[in-house]
Amino acid sequence: MNKRIIVAGSGFAGLWAVISAQRAIALANQEQNIEVIMISPTPNLTIRPRLYEQSLENMNPDISALLDAVGATYISGTVENIDENAQSITIKKSNNQQEILNYDRFILATGSRAFIPPISGLAEYAFSVSDLANAEKLDQHLNDLVNQPYSKARNTVIVVGGGLTGLETVTEIPERLRKILGTEQELRIILVDTSPEIAIAMGHEAATVIQSALTELAVESIADTRVLSLDGNGVTLSNGETIESNTIIWTAGMRANPLTAQISGEKDNLGRILGDSFLHAPSSKNIFVTGDTVKVATDDLGHFNVMSCQHAMSLGRVAGHNAAAELVGLPLHPYSQPKYVTCLDLGAWGALYTEGWDRKVCVTRAEGKKIKQEINTIWIYPPAPDRDAAFAVANPDFVIVP
Ligand SMILES: Cc1cc2nc3c(=O)[nH]c(=O)nc-3n(C[C@H](O)[C@H](O)[C@H](O)COP(=O)(O)OP(=O)(O)OC[C@H]3O[C@@H](n4cnc5c(N)ncnc54)[C@H](O)[C@@H]3O)c2cc1C
């Protein structure tokens, strides 16, 4: 092997970058000359879009056999430092030893994490569904509520943030909590958001559907309101209200992984690096940025990728292909993903499926739920550990949309 591509991250973008790079290398018959290495803490793809669900089974599939099947090398560790000039990274391996690795191409696919602003009590007391460890902590906490004596605080759950994650989380809670506490219990499930009207960022048509789903599920909505402080017993809001609750779930905002700060070039307000259409980082032609770490145009009409699995899977394929293509002399592939859909789970109400950036409502309720379940249990899961089958869906223009 005389050339090396390193991919940091085993999420949606990282996994598809590795498969797509191996595919391009195989197309050029260069497997003996170029190695592709994936680095991440564990060889798993965490299915983050499902972490709001009631059961956390099969949320972290093992991808070791798949990486073997496509001929990639896996190293368990965390990237700590990126040296753009030396074309090297420093990793901390799982045995705590540091190692410096040189690369010919580096792909940053380390995703995003919850944004925790400096609100009193937030870091200490709020729950989150942004990553598996936090989703498991919330699950344990909810299941333990049954062991506490009745109180208003025990029976009240507050979800802060009315974006897609907050909506999916809050609409799942009524059924989830009833299963734990019993159907005869009086519950208060509350959604708090700063926008003037709940879900209005989705457009009027979708917002109307979402608001009626919340009403049907008996979820209380508090709009135009900020959280001022919280503790283990409740929350104080900017509208002057104090609400007793032992369970406050923070879903208001994500930020790109902090490694983006080590790559020079412009960032957006979420910390994402502004990539070119081939997903090069602005600073260096040998670094690619992908998934939740990049901001890039999806079309010629002024739309950009959002932090989503929908975009990360395509962005990963394009970054992996282009990193390998530069080394083997294949044409580069520009990123383009003009079709945009949203499928929003709304708990026992069903799901809302929209198309386009103006979120035209297409399918609702049980029919929408069927689409959501197919996305969440089939489409976003890794392919079987079969080289040819994985390569068949790893070309850079392959897009999965309903
Ligand atoms: C509750 C919830 C619901 C969501 N719902 C949807 C939805 O309905 N539809 C949708 O499209 N998207 C949804 N998303 C967003 C989606 O999950 C993310 O946009 C997607 O996971 C981004 O993929 P990624 O590969 O860029 O990053 P990630 O999936 O975050 O993967 C990042 C990888 O990098 C690794 N890593 C991190 N730091 C390092 C390091 N220093 N060194 C090495 N490896 C590192 C991590 O371990 C992980 O393997 C949801 C997210 C959440 C949390």
The ligand as a Gaussian input file, in Angstrom:
#p B3LYP/6-31G(d) Opt

LIG

0 1
 C      -33.244000      12.218000      17.940000
 C      -32.791000      12.491000      16.543000
 C      -33.688000      12.367000      15.496000
 C      -33.263000      12.585000      14.186000
 N      -34.167000      12.412000      13.175000
 C      -33.739000      12.497000      11.910000
 C      -34.643000      12.215000      10.833000
 O      -35.817000      11.912000      11.053000
 N      -34.176000      12.295000       9.574000
 C      -32.870000      12.618000       9.306000
 O      -32.495000      12.641000       8.129000
 N      -31.995000      12.913000      10.297000
 C      -32.390000      12.859000      11.587000
 N      -31.515000      13.131000      12.603000
 C      -30.173000      13.677000      12.286000
 C      -29.156000      12.592000      11.919000
 O      -29.123000      11.573000      12.892000
 C      -27.780000      13.221000      11.776000
 O      -27.854000      14.316000      10.917000
 C      -26.810000      12.174000      11.220000
 O      -26.583000      11.188000      12.204000
 C      -25.508000      12.807000      10.770000
 O      -24.674000      11.814000      10.265000
 P      -23.091000      11.970000      10.375000
 O      -22.510000      10.720000       9.805000
 O      -22.676000      13.264000       9.824000
 O      -22.775000      12.038000      11.937000
 P      -23.092000      11.030000      13.115000
 O      -24.183000      10.109000      12.771000
 O      -23.225000      11.908000      14.309000
 O      -21.756000      10.170000      13.233000
 C      -20.555000      10.747000      13.697000
 C      -19.534000       9.644000      13.936000
 O      -18.289000      10.240000      14.301000
 C      -17.757000       9.591000      15.439000
 N      -16.878000      10.551000      16.105000
 C      -17.223000      11.664000      16.806000
 N      -16.110000      12.304000      17.211000
 C      -15.066000      11.598000      16.736000
 C      -13.645000      11.762000      16.805000
 N      -13.095000      12.813000      17.451000
 N      -12.865000      10.836000      16.204000
 C      -13.412000       9.789000      15.546000
 N      -14.719000       9.590000      15.445000
 C      -15.539000      10.484000      16.032000
 C      -19.006000       9.183000      16.213000
 O      -18.693000       8.166000      17.140000
 C      -19.890000       8.690000      15.053000
 O      -19.486000       7.390000      14.671000
 C      -31.925000      12.943000      13.924000
 C      -31.006000      13.075000      14.987000
 C      -31.429000      12.858000      16.285000
 C      -30.429000      12.990000      17.399000

